Amino acid sequence: MKEIDLEKSLRKTINCAPGLDFEELAKIPVVKMTEHDYITRQQRENSPKQKHSPRYIRQLSLTFASCVIVLVCFSAWFVEFKTPDSIIDLDVNPSIQIVTNKHNQVLSVKALNEDAKMIIAGQNFEQANLDESVNLIVTSMISQGYIAEDKNVILISVENKSAEQANNLAVSVDQVVKDTASTQDIATTVLRQTLTEDKEATALAEEYSVSTGKLKMIQEIASSSEALSIEQLAPMSVTDLIKVSKENAVDLNKIIQSDDDYLAEKVAEEIVEDDLQTATDSTEIKNTKKDDLQQTETMTTEPVTIPLPENEDKVVNDGTLPEPETTENMDDKVPESNTGDQPVTDPGDTEIRPPLNVDKDLNSVDTPEANEQIN
């Protein structure tokens, strides 16, 4: 539309509009609004707050409920999968700590000493379960020579709020360790113990770079002798600690369990070489004493043959010498008529010898003199 046409149109519209009588318009009464409409409902700045509508409150409630549900679900997931439930310590000489959740999923693996750092170096334990992690750790210990035929004792310590749960978990780890070692043709001796939370013992174990389970074992051994201290025993392996406990007559069965009958003959033969040498020496001494005793008994039970003294022809069977006979006794005796029984006299001898009875069985020595008498 052209500008000239628009102007004409506006003029025509104004002329056709009814005239306004302002006096009449002012006389019309003003009716106040009883409630606000959708336009006047808007609040002015610094005006008092008005009540929210039910629809607005309902939306706010739904939003808050959704946030609560999300928070509850996240908390439940965190408690189930991210909250530590059990602490498992594996001790040979390397000491390694494994923390798991309620589903036996590994949350962390920590090396407690320098040797243990070499064991877990390069290993990935993320999203692994407990059995897989124990298998990797034991395999690494075997490959690096910490577990072998002559070093085969492993201590498993489990800490859990439930003693029953801790014991079941220790038995399960025990079996995994044995199965893993058996694949390398190594028979292991596994010792188990269950622990309860002890902040003081945990702090002391960190000070000496050992696990809490190994510290409990060390404290039990150190209490048996004033010459032993925790500082002295902490660097020792579990095998050496058992040896020290045997030397000091410490009964570790009070705190440790084992399916291999801990500290029985099998364990003693495998880990205490010095005791074997001592036992061998002791056996030799006992055998020597036994031989001496048998020799003494033989000497007392067998009949003793006394050498034939000079100028005597016979010895009594019981080992005693015959009583000497004088010439007076000889005069009283009457010799038998047997010619072989005639007394033999020697002109150079003044003593008369008794007759020799050839028929009698004598325990005597066959001498030339006796044969001469017989002939």
Summary of the structure (lengths in Angstrom):
residues: 375
radius of gyration: 56.0
end to end distance: 189.2
largest distance: 208.9
contacts: 919
relative contact order: 0.06
helix: 47%
strand: 9%
